[in-house]
């Protein structure tokens, strides 16, 4: 059985046992995660989602967080300006091993949904903040304030 899943703005055709490099996800090595955005499930019968297949999921285990190969971006302006610039970049990636493709029953599996780092930061920001604890007054200031009130 295989599935086409969507993560990080890309689509991947996967089946159980595949090792996959995807855009960085908010998970650590050893975590089990589940992708719920499944576009198609294939096997004996093919199910195509409109736009997603309801109840389908792909479960994976995080192997490690890695960096991709270095990409060099070189710009050279000729003629009168004769300037040049070199920039390098290594993309953050997550290495996954696909463990299971579920055609149905994704809601009851109990595995945490895969979220990107931007989604995790947004969720942490929107979560209710802990109540602010007032710092105790400094002794000298408290004495001065009490003296000023008298």
C-alpha positions as CSV (number, residue, x, y, z in Angstrom):
1,X,0.0,0.0,0.0
2,X,1.3,3.5,-0.8
3,X,0.1,7.0,-0.2
4,X,0.8,10.5,-1.4
5,X,1.2,12.9,1.5
6,X,1.7,16.7,1.6
7,X,4.2,18.4,4.0
8,X,6.3,21.4,3.8
9,X,4.7,22.6,0.5
10,X,5.8,19.4,-1.3
11,X,4.2,16.1,-2.1
12,X,5.8,12.7,-1.5
13,X,4.8,9.2,-2.6
14,X,5.6,6.8,0.3
15,X,5.1,3.3,1.5
16,X,6.0,1.4,4.7
17,X,9.8,1.2,5.2
18,X,10.7,4.3,3.1
19,X,13.3,6.8,4.5
20,X,12.3,10.3,3.7
21,X,13.9,13.8,4.0
22,X,11.3,16.5,4.6
23,X,11.3,20.2,5.7
24,X,12.0,20.5,9.4
25,X,9.3,19.3,11.7
26,X,8.8,20.0,15.4
27,X,9.9,16.6,16.7
28,X,13.0,15.0,18.2
29,X,14.7,11.7,17.3
30,X,12.6,8.7,18.3
31,X,9.3,10.4,18.2
32,X,6.4,8.8,16.3
33,X,4.4,11.3,14.2
34,X,1.5,11.1,11.9
35,X,0.8,13.0,8.6
36,X,-2.9,13.7,8.2
37,X,-2.8,15.6,4.9
38,X,-3.1,12.6,2.5
39,X,-3.9,13.3,-1.1
40,X,-4.2,9.7,-2.4
41,X,-4.1,6.2,-1.0
42,X,-3.2,3.3,-3.4
43,X,-3.0,-0.4,-3.2
44,X,-5.6,-2.9,-4.5
45,X,-8.0,0.0,-4.8
46,X,-7.0,3.7,-5.3
47,X,-8.7,6.4,-3.3
48,X,-8.2,10.0,-4.5
49,X,-9.0,12.8,-2.0
50,X,-11.1,15.8,-2.7
51,X,-8.8,17.5,-1.7
52,X,-7.8,15.2,1.2
53,X,-8.6,11.5,1.9
54,X,-10.8,11.5,5.0
55,X,-9.5,9.2,7.8
56,X,-6.3,8.4,6.1
57,X,-2.9,8.9,7.6
58,X,0.8,8.0,7.3
59,X,2.7,7.2,10.5
60,X,6.5,7.8,10.7
61,X,9.3,7.6,13.2
62,X,11.8,10.5,13.4
63,X,15.3,9.3,12.8
64,X,17.1,12.6,13.3
65,X,17.2,16.4,12.5
66,X,19.8,17.1,9.8
67,X,21.0,19.8,7.5
68,X,20.9,19.5,3.7
69,X,23.9,20.0,1.4
70,X,25.2,23.5,1.1
71,X,23.8,25.7,-1.7
72,X,25.9,28.5,-3.0
73,X,24.2,31.7,-4.4
74,X,26.7,33.8,-6.4
75,X,25.8,37.2,-7.9
76,X,28.1,39.2,-10.1
77,X,27.3,42.6,-11.5
78,X,29.4,43.5,-14.5
79,X,30.2,46.7,-16.3
80,X,30.6,49.8,-14.2
81,X,29.6,48.4,-10.8
82,X,31.8,45.3,-10.7
83,X,30.5,44.0,-7.4
84,X,30.1,40.4,-6.4
85,X,28.5,38.5,-3.6
86,X,28.6,34.9,-2.4
87,X,26.0,33.5,0.0
88,X,25.7,30.0,1.3
89,X,22.7,28.2,2.8
90,X,22.0,24.8,4.4
91,X,18.4,23.9,4.7
92,X,17.2,22.3,8.0
93,X,15.6,18.9,7.3
94,X,14.0,16.0,9.3
95,X,14.9,12.4,8.4
96,X,11.9,10.0,8.7
97,X,11.2,6.3,8.4
98,X,7.7,5.6,7.3
99,X,6.2,2.8,9.5
100,X,2.6,2.6,8.5
101,X,0.1,3.7,5.9
102,X,-3.5,3.9,7.3
103,X,-6.4,4.0,4.8
104,X,-8.9,4.6,7.6
105,X,-8.9,5.1,11.4
106,X,-6.4,8.0,11.6
107,X,-8.4,9.8,14.3
108,X,-8.2,6.9,16.8
109,X,-4.5,6.0,16.4
110,X,-3.4,8.3,19.2
111,X,-0.2,9.4,17.4
112,X,0.7,13.1,17.5
113,X,0.2,15.0,14.3
114,X,3.3,16.2,12.4
115,X,3.7,20.0,12.5
116,X,6.3,22.2,11.1
117,X,8.4,24.5,13.3
118,X,6.4,27.6,12.2
119,X,3.2,25.9,13.3
120,X,4.8,24.9,16.6
121,X,6.0,28.5,17.3
122,X,2.5,29.8,16.4
123,X,0.8,27.4,18.7
124,X,3.2,28.2,21.6
125,X,2.7,31.9,21.0
126,X,-1.1,31.6,21.0
127,X,-1.2,29.4,24.1
128,X,-2.3,31.1,27.3
129,X,0.6,32.6,29.1
130,X,1.3,31.8,32.7
131,X,0.1,34.4,35.2
132,X,2.7,37.0,35.9
133,X,4.2,36.8,39.4
134,X,5.0,40.1,41.1
135,X,8.5,40.3,42.4
136,X,8.7,41.0,46.2
137,X,9.5,44.5,47.1
138,X,13.1,45.3,48.0
139,X,13.5,46.0,51.7
140,X,15.0,49.5,51.4
141,X,12.4,50.7,48.9
142,X,9.6,49.3,51.1
143,X,11.0,51.1,54.1
144,X,11.3,54.4,52.1
145,X,7.7,54.0,50.8
146,X,6.4,53.4,54.3
147,X,8.3,56.5,55.6
148,X,7.0,58.6,52.7
149,X,3.4,57.7,53.5
150,X,3.7,58.8,57.2
